């Protein structure tokens, strides 16, 4: 949950979702319980809507883009994968905590989720990376609860307190189709790990209803490779964080997740194996690849140079790396002196220098000009 830009955007709206206004679109479709009952998209695809229904080719001379999951949908494999993930809810091991609770019986995992899907809000979001936003926006679906539970989470009302609304898989599929109709360039599921079965099953229904957008898996990075392997051929764009180089820091600030660095490194390698390097095509809209985020934290809590050095050594030098400058001491951060302030310009500049010195060539640099 470290995307500070995304959280700033939500907070700038006054957390409309919490006052009920953020559910306006969802409420308008409450009666549409089945995907097949959706009306035609609100905005047809045309020459100026390349990220919408058609999601046209990534480069000149290539054929029309087709999201990875469509082939699996046509063969029936997408539904089978969703059902296999659903079975794991009986002894949940979807995330590296592997808490083993039976969420199907209504028990809550460490993430505080049962088998009931909960959604905070969905909307066209313009605070993500530019290649995801384009002109139409990223079709973000903010899912409730979180397995990492960072003490500095800017969106703690959703991730820790679980503020959201119960939704069905059919309703989730309807949200995806509605976002496509609104002109989104992608479907961006935020904090998806503990709801991966619901997402895959909804994606299968939405594909049957005409969904043709890339799927963005927007995650904290702390994933089990075994679960990622079940998502192979489903996800088009992986958008993980790489928060910490040091397991002790991860344990202190992310609820005992001491294995975060090791698990995340394995996860990033698997994500890269599946989707490769994220390269922005001529039209500026990303449709496939790995896009890594690293949030620079005060007093080098995240170990920025170590994180960046690992990326440069173990992944291609043109791996997309967003070095984020927006850290804010939110939620319980004031209780921890090392993270109780914003970062300085020099702290951010040092991380950028590390990335350039390491030879990374596909950097998204924020906050200050160099």
Secondary structure, DSSP 8 states (H G I E B T S, - for coil): ---HHHHHHHHHTT-HHHHTGGGHHHHHTTT--SGGG----SS---TT-TTSSS---SSTT------THHHHHHHTHHHHHHHHHHHHGGG--SSTT-----GGGT---TTS--SS-EEEEEEEE-SS-HHHHTTT-EEEEEES--SS--TT-TTHHHHTT---EE--HHHHHHHHHHHHHTT-SEEEEES-GGGHHHHHHHHHHHHHTT--SEEEEEE-S---HHHHHHTTTT-SEEEEB---S-HHHHHHHTTT-TTHHHHHHHHHHHHHHHH-B----TTS---SEEEEEEE--GGGTT-HHHHHHHHHHHS-TT-EEEEE------TTGGGSGGGSS---HHHHHHHHHHHHHTT--SEEE-SS--
